[in-house]
Every structure is written in structure tokens, then in C-alpha cells.
Amino acid sequence: MAASKTLVFKVKRCQPQLVVAEKTTPNEIKQLSDIDDQQGLRFLVPIIFFYPPRVGGELDPVKIIREGLAKALVCYYPFAGRIIEGPNGKFMVNCNNEGVMFVEADADVKLEQLGDGILPPCPYMEEFMCRVKDSRGIVGCPLLFIQVTRFICGGFSLGIRLNHTMADVGGLMLFLIATNELLKGASTPSIPPVWQRELLNARSPPKITCIHNEFDELIPDSQNPMDEVVQTSIFFGPKELQALKNQLPTNKISSCSRFDLITACIWKCRTIALEPNPREISRVSIIMSARLKKEIGLPIGYYGNGIVYPAAISKAGILCESPLIYALDLVQRAKIQLSKEYIKSVADLMVIKGRPKYVTKLNFIVSDLTRFGFDKIDLGWGKPLYAGVPCAISLISCCTNSKNDEGEDGISVPICLSSLAMEKFQKELEKMISRPISRI
């Protein structure tokens, strides 16, 4: 399934359109939560789906998806609004039904010709995503940028850029499920959308009650912003995972998830590759959701951000020199921090400290998207060949379900590093799994 590195094709885009709710919706201002309003969420997150040709008849995915969006925006009407800034820089949503950005496009290539170029790090991502003039545009901009690209074989791609301030991946998934149900004839979504952002607001008075290593106040990162960065993606299949498990004590193998093991492995290899001062602090921040904690009381239809990212920390020298189990234990301890108190403490910290961004120096942020079901969203063309975040976003990596050339199920993890560090990272990872890495 390898992609041709010399593959050349053209994508013809139509003029962007604004898709609005097909019925009248409330015109109002809605408050975002203090978890929504984190500085670290003020960016556009890309998600892409690749669908094979439909068997048994032709349907136009552009028409169908555009109509489904117009229906879904009736009940998810805040998505058709715009972010505005209130007192003290607080973000809110002006629900004015200005619409989501939608682009119809055609590519003069067959989907199968892209080969594994549809997998992270997708080299064609920008061709299949709606162009955004200012990628940092959050205030006053559409909250969703959507492009549907038809291939000459009958397959298509669905590229989405989501304003992360508005929702997390779980919230976007609810919106896509609703769109799918409505375009297939349902009168209302099976899971009614719920706003209730006040559930994740700071307490009164706010009080930081937990340790938050992810927001430590440090000297700004001295890395040269002009350093050339490159992307790669690592496939962890049965063989790679077994090689990692072989390095663990027998009593630890059954108690760790694939995600824990992969995260520990990459964190260690990445830290070695960056060659920090041994006394510097290296950290890994695990993106976790408040939806996992029933005591928070988030309704099933809540589509706002529930994101927090508890961090594990270690002196870089100790992390690099210790066996894999050391990093694994720290990853698992970081995940245990998730609780109602921890989430409320994050919201309080946002208010008290003015919405600080997470630490960037020697930090690796990772999210597990394997259980969200993106790879099961059927819009009438069957399940997608690939669905997920198509690349690493700076120091953020997302684990997604994938298959290798042999058809084995596994997890793909895109990585972004400087070109020099990437070479070192690849060598360390090869040592870790005792064989060449599966995909570069």
C-alpha cells in the first residue's frame, strides 16, 4: 500500500460556502466553560476521513454531507456561531448562525493511488483540507472548516478543522454522529446535544488544590523556532508491542494498556533524542477527559471540552538511563491523577493564573483516540479506510487505529521533531523494539 513519492495530482476547489442551519435557531450569547477557555486549546485541530467508492449506486458525498450539516446545525446551532471575547479575555460564543465553512473539491486521482499516504503523517493533508487564511484565527472565524474532496474512483475524503475552543474530539464525534443520523432520515439525533458549560467552570472562590506539573512556570523554551521540523509516524502492531512487553517484569504486563506502553516508549526515546541536560525536567502530559469521571456529572450529550492533561515528570538523565518500566510507572501514575477534584482545580487555575498555556519545553503531549470510533463513522460509503488526526501538531501526538501493509491491526502515532532529533529518535526506537520501525 506504499504511496508513490512522485505522485502528482491536482485538486480543484470550488468557492467556499457558508452552510447555515436549515431552520431558525436562537440568536444568543453562550458562555464557554473555564476548561474550554484554556490557552492551550486555542487552535484548529485537523481530522480527516478517507472513504472508498460506494458499492451499488452513485451518491454525491458533497450534496449529502452539506445537507446533513444544515440539519445538524439546527440542534448544534452554536457551531454555526462565532467566538467573541468578553471581559478579562473570556471567550464566549455568539450564536448568530453565520455558518460553518464548506468547500467542495475534486481530485484527479484515484484514492488507491494515494497508498499509505492517507495515513499519518499524511503528505497530502493540505490538499484535502479547507484552506484557512490565518491558522491562528479563533475569534470571529468559523468554528468548523470542512472540505469534501471527490476522487475519480468514486471515493472521497472529508477534511475537518475544528476550533478546539468549542469542543474536544468527543464533542466533535457527537456532532458527526448526529449529522450521520440526520442525513439518513432521522428527525432528531439519538443523543440530544447538551450545552451546560457551567458544569466545568471554576468554583467560587477558585482554589488550586492539586499539583499541576503541566502548567509549571518555567523559563521560556530556548529552542530556535526556525529549526527545521519533520514528521514521521510509527506503527505499533503485535510484534512491536510484544517487543516492548518483553522488557517489562512479568507481573506488569497484564496491568498496562497499549496506550500506556506506547506512550512510555515514545517519551523515553524522544527525550534521549532531544539530548537535554540530565538535570532538566522532562515531562509527558496525558490528554484525558472529564467524561471518564461519572462524579463530574457530564450528560451523555455534552459536547464541550472535558480536556485536562495531567503530567508525569522526571529528570531527563534518570528517564534516559532507566528501563522502560520506570517511564511506564510514571505514565500510569499521571493517569491516576484524573478526578473530579483535579478537573475543578484545573478550572480554578485557569481563572487564578489567567489561562496559562501548558509547558512546552521538554514536554510530550499525547492523546488516545483509538476508542472514539472515528474509524466506524459510516456516511453511506461504509467504514473509512482511515480516520483520525493526520499529523502531529507540534509537541502533540494522537494515537489512532490503523493497519500496516500486512493488514495487521495496530496503532499509528505521528511524531514531530527537528530533523536532527528525528534521526536520533528513530535509532533509539529501533533499539527499543529490536527491529526497524514499521513506517517512516
C-alpha positions in Angstrom: 0.0 0.0 0.0 3.0 2.3 -0.2 2.4 5.7 -1.7 4.3 6.9 -4.7 6.7 9.7 -3.6 6.4 11.1 -7.2 2.6 11.1 -7.2 1.4 14.4 -8.8 -2.3 15.3 -8.9 -4.5 18.4 -8.8 -7.3 19.3 -6.5 -9.8 21.7 -7.9 -11.7 23.6 -5.2 -15.0 25.5 -5.6 -15.5 28.8 -3.9 -16.0 28.3 -0.1 -19.6 28.4 1.1 -21.1 29.1 4.5 -23.5 26.3 5.5 -26.1 27.5 8.0 -28.8 25.8 10.0 -31.8 24.9 7.7 -34.2 26.3 10.3 -34.3 29.3 12.5 -32.1 29.0 15.6 -31.8 31.0 18.8 -29.7 34.2 18.5 -27.9 34.4 21.8 -24.6 34.6 23.6 -23.4 31.4 25.2 -20.6 31.2 27.8 -17.8 28.7 27.3 -16.5 26.8 30.4 -13.2 27.6 32.0 -12.0 24.2 30.7 -13.0 25.3 27.2 -11.2 28.6 27.7 -7.7 27.1 28.2 -5.0 28.9 26.2 -3.7 25.6 25.1 -6.9 24.8 23.2 -6.9 28.0 21.1 -6.0 26.3 17.8 -7.6 24.4 14.9 -7.3 20.7 15.2 -7.4 18.7 11.9 -9.3 15.4 11.4 -9.6 13.6 8.1 -11.6 10.6 6.8 -11.0 8.7 3.6 -13.9 6.7 2.2 -13.7 4.1 -0.5 -16.0 4.0 -3.6 -19.6 3.1 -2.7 -20.8 -0.3 -3.9 -24.2 -0.3 -5.6 -25.1 3.0 -7.0 -23.7 6.5 -7.1 -24.3 9.2 -4.5 -22.8 12.7 -4.3 -21.0 13.0 -1.0 -20.8 16.8 -1.3 -24.6 17.2 -1.6 -25.3 14.6 1.1 -22.8 15.9 3.7 -23.8 19.6 3.1 -27.4 18.8 3.7 -26.6 16.7 6.7 -24.6 19.6 8.2 -27.5 22.1 7.6 -29.8 19.7 9.5 -27.3 19.0 12.4 -26.7 22.8 12.9 -30.3 23.2 13.9 -29.7 21.4 17.2 -26.0 22.1 17.3 -26.5 25.8 16.4 -23.6 27.2 18.5 -21.3 25.5 15.9 -22.7 28.0 13.3 -21.7 30.9 15.5 -18.5 32.8 16.2 -16.2 33.2 19.1 -16.2 36.6 20.7 -14.0 38.0 23.6 -15.7 39.2 26.7 -14.4 40.9 29.9 -10.9 39.8 31.0 -10.3 37.9 27.8 -13.1 35.4 28.5 -14.3 33.6 25.3 -18.0 33.3 24.5 -20.0 32.1 21.5 -22.2 34.5 19.6 -24.9 32.2 18.2 -25.7 34.2 15.1 -26.0 31.3 12.5 -23.3 32.8 10.3 -22.5 29.2 9.4 -19.6 26.7 9.1 -17.2 27.0 6.2 -17.7 24.3 3.5 -15.6 23.6 0.4 -16.5 21.3 -2.5 -13.4 19.8 -4.3 -12.4 17.3 -6.9 -9.1 15.5 -7.2 -7.9 14.0 -10.5 -6.6 10.8 -8.8 -7.9 7.5 -7.5 -8.0 7.0 -3.8 -6.0 3.8 -4.1 -3.2 5.7 -5.8 -2.5 7.6 -2.6 -1.5 4.3 -1.0 -0.4 4.7 2.6 -0.2 8.5 2.0 -3.7 8.6 3.6 -2.0 7.5 6.9 -0.2 9.9 9.3 1.7 11.9 8.6 -0.5 12.4 5.5 1.7 14.3 3.0 -1.4 15.4 1.1 -3.2 16.8 4.1 -3.3 20.4 2.9 -4.8 19.3 -0.4 -7.8 17.7 1.4 -8.4 20.4 4.0 -10.2 23.7 3.7 -7.6 26.5 3.3 -7.6 28.9 6.3 -6.1 32.3 5.7 -5.0 32.6 9.3 -4.4 29.2 11.0 -4.4 31.1 14.3 -7.8 32.6 13.6 -10.0 31.8 16.5 -12.0 34.9 17.3 -14.6 35.9 14.8 -13.9 32.9 12.5 -16.0 29.9 11.6 -15.8 27.2 14.2 -15.7 24.4 11.6 -13.8 24.4 8.3 -15.0 21.4 6.1 -13.8 20.2 2.7 -15.3 17.2 0.8 -12.9 16.0 -1.9 -14.2 13.6 -4.5 -11.8 11.1 -6.2 -12.2 9.9 -9.8 -12.8 6.4 -8.5 -15.9 7.4 -6.6 -14.3 7.6 -3.1 -13.9 10.8 -1.2 -12.2 12.5 1.7 -13.8 14.5 4.5 -11.4 17.0 6.0 -12.3 19.0 9.1 -10.6 21.7 11.0 -12.2 22.2 14.4 -11.9 25.3 16.6 -10.7 23.4 19.7 -12.0 26.1 22.0 -15.5 25.0 21.0 -15.3 21.2 21.5 -13.0 18.3 22.0 -12.8 15.1 20.0 -15.6 13.5 22.0 -17.8 16.6 21.3 -17.0 16.5 17.5 -17.8 12.8 17.5 -21.3 13.6 18.9 -21.8 16.2 16.2 -20.7 13.8 13.4 -22.9 11.0 14.7 -25.9 13.4 14.7 -25.0 14.6 11.2 -24.9 10.9 10.0 -28.2 10.1 11.6 -30.0 13.1 10.2 -28.7 12.7 6.7 -30.0 9.1 6.8 -33.5 10.3 7.7 -33.7 10.6 11.4 -35.8 13.6 12.6 -33.7 14.2 15.7 -30.3 12.9 16.9 -30.4 9.8 19.1 -28.3 11.7 21.6 -29.6 15.2 22.2 -26.9 17.8 22.4 -26.3 19.4 25.8 -24.5 22.8 26.4 -24.3 23.2 30.2 -20.7 24.6 30.1 -21.2 25.9 33.6 -20.5 22.3 34.8 -16.8 22.8 34.2 -16.5 26.4 35.4 -14.2 27.4 38.2 -15.5 27.3 41.8 -16.4 30.4 43.8 -14.0 31.3 45.2 -11.5 29.4 43.0 -8.8 27.4 44.7 -5.9 25.4 43.2 -5.9 22.1 45.3 -3.8 19.8 43.1 -0.3 19.7 41.8 -0.3 20.7 38.1 3.1 19.9 36.6 1.7 20.5 33.1 1.4 24.3 34.0 4.7 24.8 35.9 6.1 28.2 35.4 9.4 27.8 33.6 11.9 29.9 31.7 10.6 30.1 28.1 11.8 27.4 25.7 15.1 28.4 24.1 14.6 26.2 21.1 15.2 28.1 17.8 11.7 28.5 16.2 13.4 28.3 12.8 14.8 24.8 13.4 13.6 22.6 10.6 11.0 20.1 11.8 9.9 16.9 10.1 7.1 14.5 10.6 7.0 10.7 10.8 4.6 8.1 12.0 5.2 5.0 13.9 3.1 1.9 13.6 2.8 -0.3 16.7 1.5 -3.7 15.7 1.6 -7.0 17.6 5.3 -7.5 17.0 6.3 -4.1 18.2 4.1 -4.3 21.3 5.4 -7.7 22.2 9.0 -6.4 21.9 8.1 -3.7 24.4 6.3 -6.1 26.7 9.3 -8.4 26.8 11.2 -5.6 28.6 8.7 -5.5 31.5 8.6 -7.5 34.7 6.1 -10.4 34.2 3.7 -9.0 36.8 3.4 -5.7 35.0 2.5 -7.0 31.5 -1.2 -7.6 32.2 -1.7 -4.3 34.0 -0.7 -1.9 31.2 -2.6 -0.8 28.2 -1.2 -0.5 24.7 -1.5 3.3 25.1 0.5 3.3 28.3 3.2 1.2 26.8 3.5 3.2 23.6 3.5 6.5 25.5 6.2 5.4 27.8 8.3 4.1 24.9 8.0 7.3 22.8 8.5 9.6 25.8 11.8 7.9 26.7 13.1 7.7 23.1 12.0 11.3 22.4 13.8 12.6 25.5 17.0 10.8 24.5 16.8 12.2 21.0 16.5 15.8 22.3 19.7 15.4 24.3 18.7 17.6 27.3 20.8 18.5 30.3 20.5 15.4 32.5 19.2 17.6 35.4 16.4 19.2 33.3 12.9 18.1 33.8 11.3 16.0 31.0 7.5 15.6 31.1 4.8 13.7 29.3 1.2 15.1 29.5 -1.6 12.7 29.0 -4.7 14.2 27.5 -7.7 12.9 29.4 -11.4 13.6 29.5 -13.8 14.6 32.3 -16.2 12.3 30.6 -14.3 9.4 32.2 -15.4 10.5 35.7 -19.1 9.9 36.5 -18.8 12.0 39.6 -18.4 15.1 37.4 -21.9 14.5 36.1 -21.4 15.5 32.5 -24.6 14.5 30.5 -24.0 12.0 27.7 -24.8 14.7 25.1 -22.3 17.2 26.5 -20.1 18.3 23.6 -17.8 20.8 25.2 -14.2 20.3 26.1 -13.6 18.0 29.0 -9.8 18.0 28.4 -7.2 18.1 31.1 -3.6 16.8 30.7 -2.0 15.5 33.9 1.8 15.3 33.6 4.4 12.8 34.6 7.8 14.4 35.3 11.4 13.0 35.6 14.9 14.3 35.5 15.9 13.7 31.9 19.0 11.8 32.8 17.2 9.3 35.1 14.5 8.8 32.4 17.0 8.1 29.7 19.1 5.7 31.7 16.3 3.8 33.4 14.5 0.7 32.0 11.1 1.1 30.2 9.2 0.1 33.4 10.3 3.4 35.0 8.7 5.5 32.3 5.6 3.2 32.3 5.1 3.6 36.0 5.2 7.4 35.7 2.7 7.4 32.8 0.3 5.3 34.8 0.6 7.4 37.9 -0.1 10.5 35.8 -3.3 9.0 34.6 -4.4 8.1 38.2 -4.5 11.9 38.9 -7.7 12.3 37.0 -10.5 13.0 39.4 -13.3 15.5 40.0 -11.1 17.5 42.3 -8.3 17.5 39.8 -10.6 18.8 37.0 -12.1 21.5 39.2 -8.5 22.5 40.3 -7.6 23.0 36.6 -10.6 25.2 36.0 -9.7 27.2 39.1 -6.1 27.5 37.9 -7.3 29.0 34.6 -9.1 31.7 36.5 -6.4 32.4 39.1 -3.4 32.4 36.8 -5.0 33.9 33.7 -5.4 30.9 31.5 -1.7 29.9 31.1 -0.6 27.6 28.3 0.9 24.2 29.1 4.7 23.8 29.4 6.3 23.4 26.0 10.0 22.8 27.0 10.8 19.0 27.0 7.1 18.2 27.1 5.4 15.5 25.0 1.6 15.7 24.9 -0.3 12.6 23.8 -3.9 11.6 23.3 -5.6 8.2 22.9 -8.1 8.5 20.0 -8.4 4.7 19.5 -11.7 4.4 21.4 -13.7 7.3 19.9 -14.9 5.4 16.9 -13.9 7.7 14.1 -13.0 4.6 12.1 -16.6 3.5 12.4 -18.4 6.6 11.1 -20.4 5.3 8.1 -21.8 8.1 5.9 -23.3 5.6 3.4 -19.9 4.5 1.9 -19.0 2.0 4.6 -16.3 2.5 7.2 -13.4 4.8 6.3 -10.1 3.4 5.2 -8.5 5.8 7.7 -10.0 8.3 10.1 -8.2 10.5 12.6 -5.8 13.3 13.2 -3.5 13.2 10.1 -0.3 14.6 11.7 1.4 15.6 14.9 0.6 19.1 16.0 3.9 20.5 17.3 4.5 18.5 20.5 1.1 16.9 20.5 0.6 13.4 19.1 -2.6 11.4 18.8 -2.8 7.6 18.8 -5.3 6.3 16.2 -6.3 2.8 15.0 -4.6 1.8 11.8 -3.4 -1.2 9.7 0.1 -1.9 8.3 0.9 -3.2 4.8 0.4 -6.8 6.1 -3.2 -6.0 7.2 -2.4 -6.2 10.9 -4.3 -4.0 13.3 -2.3 -1.6 15.3 -1.9 1.9 16.5 -0.3 4.8 14.5 1.4 7.6 16.3 2.6 10.7 14.3 5.7 12.4 15.7 7.1 15.9 15.0 10.7 16.7 15.8 13.7 18.7 14.4 15.4 16.8 11.6 18.5 16.1 13.7 16.4 14.9 16.7 14.3 12.7 14.4 17.3 10.7 13.2 18.3 10.1 16.8 14.7 9.2 17.8 14.5 6.6 15.0 17.7 5.0 16.1 16.5 4.9 19.8 13.2 3.4 18.8 14.8 0.8 16.7 16.9 -0.3 19.6 13.8 -0.3 21.9 11.8 -2.7 19.6 14.9 -4.6 18.4 13.9 -4.3 14.7 13.4 -1.5 12.1 10.4 0.7 12.8 7.4 -0.2 10.7 6.8 3.1 8.9 8.8 6.3 8.4 
